[in-house]
């Protein structure tokens, strides 16, 4: 079964930065779209970023565009989410996920992703 494991979450002050990692099964990044989602308590799962299997196309939700950057290193079987200018509204559990199709210019929705990591907590507060 395809596996994804997030790491790098933690606590950070407003305005700070964190970099999340998603370590995947061998060759997963060559074959699948990778996306990042987040879910705050009592709220739905929000798609925030996606990257195509080639790595040449990326997409971001309006809530994070300009602050977050998705990337990946296929040789290391790891995808990343660099998060800058964090604010308390970014507090959530962050998940990485793998899907089969990249939809350019569309919203990032959980229904398009078949495999999920366990999530990592990000807390932004003073």
N, C-alpha and C positions, 0 to 999 in steps of 0.2 A: 504494500500500500504506500502511496506517495505520502511523504511526511514533511512537515514544516515546523520549525521551532524558532520562536521569537526570543530575543534577548535585548538588553540595553535599556529597559524601562527603569523608572525610579522617580525620585523627587527632584524638582528644580524650581528655582524662584522665577517669578514673572520676568520676561525678557531674556531668559536663559535659553540654552540649547540642549538637545539630546539627540543621539543617533541610535536608532533601532536597527537590529539585524534580524534577518530571517534566513536561517540555514535550512537548506532543502535536501531532498534525496538527490543522488547523483543524476546529472543530466536533466533535471527538472526545469531549470531555467532556460535551457535550449528549446524546450518543447511547449512551455506553458506561459500564458500571461500571468504576471504577478501583480497583485493589488494589496493595498493596505486599507483596512477598515478600522473604525473605532466605535466604541459603545460606552456611553455614560450611564450611570445608574438610572433606571426608569425610562431610558430612551432607546430608540431603535438603533440598529447598526448602520453607521454612516460610511459610505465609500469615500475615501479621501484622495487616493492616488492609484494609478495603474501604469504598468510598463509592458510593452510588447515583448514577445520572445526574442526578437532581434535586438531589442534595446534602443531602437531608433525612434520609437514613438512613446510619448508619455501623456498622461492626463491628470488633472487635479480638480478637486472640488473647489468651489469659490471660497469656502471657509479657510482653506489652507494655501491657495495659490499665492506665490511670491514669498512664502515663509518656509514651506516644506519642499524637499527635493527627493525624488525617488531615483534609485540607481541599482545596479547589480553587477556582480562579477561572476560570470558563468564558471570560470575556472575554479573559483572558490566555493561554488554552489551556494552563494549568499546574495540576498537582496538587502537593500538598505532603505531607511527613511531618515533623512537628515531633517530635523525639526528645529527651526530658529524662531526667535521672537515669540516664544511661548507665552500664553496667557492662561488664566484659570479656566477659561472655556475649553481649553484643549485637554483638560483632565478627563481621562477615560481609559478603558482597557483597549489596547491596540492589537489588532490581529493582522497577520498576513495570510493570503489565500492564493490559490492557483486555479486558473480556468483555461479553457481551450480557445477562446476567441477574444481578440482585442477589438473593441468597438470605438473607433476614432470619433471624438467629439461628443460622445454620449455620457450619460451619468454612469457612475460605477455602482452596480447593484449586486447584492449578495447572490441573487439567483443565477448569475453568470459564473459563479465560482464553486467548484466541486470539492476542493480540499482546503482545510483550514488548520492553522496553528492553534496553540492553546491560549494565546493572548499574553500580553505583558502590560502591567499597570504603569501609567504615566500620571503623575500628580504634580500640578503646577500651583504653588501657593507660596506665601511669604513665611 
